[in-house]
Amino acid sequence: MKKTLKKTLSGVYHTKNGKKIEGLHSGLSGDVSGLRGDVTGLSGNVSGLNGYVTGLSGDVSGLRGDVTGLSGYVTGLRGDVTGLSGDIDDCELTDEDRQKGVDVKDLIA
Protein backbone atom coordinates (compact mmCIF):
# COMPACT_ATOMS: atom_id res chain seq x y z
CA MET A 1 0.00 0.00 0.00
CA LYS A 2 1.33 3.45 -0.89
CA LYS A 3 1.37 6.20 1.72
CA THR A 4 -0.26 9.55 1.07
CA LEU A 5 2.15 12.44 0.74
CA LYS A 6 1.74 15.31 3.15
CA LYS A 7 2.41 18.87 2.13
CA THR A 8 4.67 20.70 4.58
CA LEU A 9 3.96 24.38 4.95
CA SER A 10 6.72 26.78 5.90
CA GLY A 11 6.64 30.49 6.31
CA VAL A 12 7.43 33.46 8.46
CA TYR A 13 5.18 34.53 11.28
CA HIS A 14 5.27 36.47 14.53
CA THR A 15 2.96 36.83 17.48
CA LYS A 16 1.23 39.97 18.61
CA ASN A 17 -0.98 40.09 21.69
CA GLY A 18 -0.83 36.29 21.81
CA LYS A 19 -2.06 35.82 18.23
CA LYS A 20 -0.07 34.26 15.38
CA ILE A 21 0.32 36.68 12.47
CA GLU A 22 1.66 35.53 9.11
CA GLY A 23 4.46 37.62 7.59
CA LEU A 24 7.30 39.75 8.83
CA HIS A 25 7.03 41.87 11.94
CA SER A 26 6.70 45.52 11.02
CA GLY A 27 7.83 47.03 14.28
CA LEU A 28 9.48 46.37 17.62
CA SER A 29 8.59 48.01 20.89
CA GLY A 30 9.56 47.66 24.52
CA ASP A 31 12.36 45.59 25.99
CA VAL A 32 14.68 44.03 23.41
CA SER A 33 16.89 42.23 25.94
CA GLY A 34 17.52 38.72 24.74
CA LEU A 35 17.53 39.51 21.02
CA ARG A 36 20.41 37.74 19.33
CA GLY A 37 21.83 37.74 15.83
CA ASP A 38 22.75 39.83 12.84
CA VAL A 39 20.73 43.06 12.49
CA THR A 40 22.07 43.86 9.02
CA GLY A 41 19.14 44.97 6.90
CA LEU A 42 16.95 46.19 9.76
CA SER A 43 15.63 49.68 9.30
CA GLY A 44 13.41 52.05 11.18
CA ASN A 45 13.10 54.14 14.29
CA VAL A 46 14.53 52.58 17.47
CA SER A 47 13.22 55.29 19.80
CA GLY A 48 11.42 53.71 22.73
CA LEU A 49 13.35 50.45 22.64
CA ASN A 50 15.16 49.47 25.82
CA GLY A 51 17.25 46.58 26.99
CA TYR A 52 20.60 44.88 26.82
CA VAL A 53 21.83 44.53 23.21
CA THR A 54 25.09 42.62 23.66
CA GLY A 55 23.86 39.71 21.50
CA LEU A 56 23.38 41.84 18.38
CA SER A 57 25.83 42.25 15.50
CA GLY A 58 25.80 43.64 11.98
CA ASP A 59 25.25 46.86 10.07
CA VAL A 60 23.03 49.41 11.85
CA SER A 61 23.05 51.97 9.02
CA GLY A 62 19.30 51.61 8.49
CA LEU A 63 18.39 52.44 12.08
CA ARG A 64 17.52 55.87 13.42
CA GLY A 65 16.18 57.37 16.62
CA ASP A 66 16.99 57.70 20.31
CA VAL A 67 19.10 54.86 21.74
CA THR A 68 19.11 56.12 25.34
CA GLY A 69 17.28 53.02 26.64
CA LEU A 70 19.71 50.54 25.08
CA SER A 71 22.75 49.18 26.91
CA GLY A 72 25.42 46.52 26.47
CA TYR A 73 28.49 45.85 24.41
CA VAL A 74 28.17 47.05 20.82
CA THR A 75 31.42 45.58 19.54
CA GLY A 76 29.68 43.59 16.81
CA LEU A 77 27.65 46.53 15.51
CA ARG A 78 28.91 48.70 12.66
CA GLY A 79 27.68 51.20 10.10
CA ASP A 80 26.57 54.80 9.71
CA VAL A 81 25.15 55.89 13.07
CA THR A 82 24.46 59.52 12.20
CA GLY A 83 20.72 58.81 12.46
CA LEU A 84 21.06 57.63 16.06
CA SER A 85 21.01 59.90 19.09
CA GLY A 86 20.70 59.67 22.85
CA ASP A 87 22.67 59.17 26.02
CA ILE A 88 25.36 56.76 24.90
CA ASP A 89 28.12 58.11 27.12
CA ASP A 90 28.34 55.65 30.00
CA CYS A 91 32.05 56.48 30.29
CA GLU A 92 31.09 59.77 31.97
CA LEU A 93 33.65 61.86 30.13
CA THR A 94 33.88 65.50 31.12
CA ASP A 95 34.12 68.33 28.58
CA GLU A 96 37.76 68.72 29.69
CA ASP A 97 38.41 65.03 28.91
CA ARG A 98 36.89 65.46 25.47
CA GLN A 99 39.03 68.51 24.72
CA LYS A 100 42.21 66.66 25.72
CA GLY A 101 41.21 63.61 23.75
CA VAL A 102 40.77 60.21 25.30
CA ASP A 103 42.17 56.95 23.98
CA VAL A 104 39.32 54.43 23.80
CA LYS A 105 41.73 51.71 24.94
CA ASP A 106 41.95 53.51 28.31
CA LEU A 107 38.19 53.11 28.78
CA ILE A 108 38.06 49.36 28.28
CA ALA A 109 38.01 47.43 31.55
N, C-alpha and C positions, 0 to 999 in steps of 0.2 A: 504494500500500500504506500502511495506517495504522500508525503506531508505537505500541507498547505504552507505556502510562503507567507511570511508576515512582513508588512512594510514597517520599517523603522523610521520614525519621524525625528528629525533633529532641527534645532533652531535656537534662537537667542530669545531669552525672556528675562524679566526682572519682576520683583514684587513691589507693590506699593499699597500701603495700608492693608497688608495681609493678602492681597489679591495678585494672582499671576497675570502679568501683562506681556504679551508677545512683542518682540522688537527690542531695540536698544533703549537704554535709559536716557532720557533727555536732560536730566539735571540731578545734581547731588545737593544735599542740604544736611546740615547738622554735623555730627561727629564723624570724622573720617578715619579715626584711629583703627588700625587693623587692616587698612587697605594695603595691598602688596602688589608689586609688579611694575611694568613699564607703562608710563603715562604718555609716551610719545603719541601724538595724534589727538590727544584730548584738547578741547578748546572750550572757552567760555569763562564766565565770571566766577571766581572762587570766593568772593566776599560772602561772609557768613559761615564758611566752613571752619571747623575747629578740629583739633586732634593732633595726634603724634604721627608724623609722616615719614618716619625713618625707613619704612619698607618700600618706598616709591623710588623709581629711577626713570630716566628718559628725558626727552626734550619737552620743556615747559613753555616753549615759545607761543603756543596758542592760548595760554591762560592769561587772565587779567583780573584785577580786583585787589581787595584788601586781604593780605595774608596774616594779619595780626593774630588770629586765633590758631594758627598752625605752629607746631613745634617739632623738633627732632632733627636728626642729622640729614642734611640735604646733599651729601657727597655725590650721590648717584644722579642728581638732577642737573640739567644743563639747558642752555638756550637763552633766547632773548627775554630778559625779565623786565624790560622797560614798562610793560603794562601792569606790573605788580607793585603794590605799595603796602605800607603798614609798618608796624613795630617789629622789625626783624633784627634789632640790635640787642641781643641778650648778652653781648660782651660788655655792655655798659661803658662804652668809650666816651670820654669827655671831649668837648670841642678842642681842648688843648692837645689831647692825644691825636685827634684827627689832623690837626695842623702839623704836628711833628711827623706824622706818618707812623703806622703801626704794621709790623710784619705779622701776617696772618699766622705764621708758624708759632709766634709767641703766644697766641690765643688758644692753641690746641692743647688740651690737657692730656 
